[in-house]
Amino acid sequence: TKAAYWAAVDKFQQAAAVAADPAVKERAIQLAVTYRQYFPNGEEIFFNGFTQGETYRVQCWINETTAIRAK
């Protein structure tokens, strides 16, 4: 599902925040930007009964809590 992209972007942002190597930081930022394009739009979020900004638990092997966001 598209919810996995929220968790992925969280991890890329976390990596960028702690990266000592500027190249690693830049790559993490680039990946976050790339994967944000796969976020659902506001209409998809609404019609699936969610609200932007709410927390969401991505189940299965990902098992992460993230925030619901639109592109």
Secondary structure, DSSP 8 states (H G I E B T S, - for coil): -THHHHHHHHHHHHHHHH-SSHHHHHHHHHHHHHHHTTS--HHHHHHTT--TT-EEEE-TTT-EEEE----
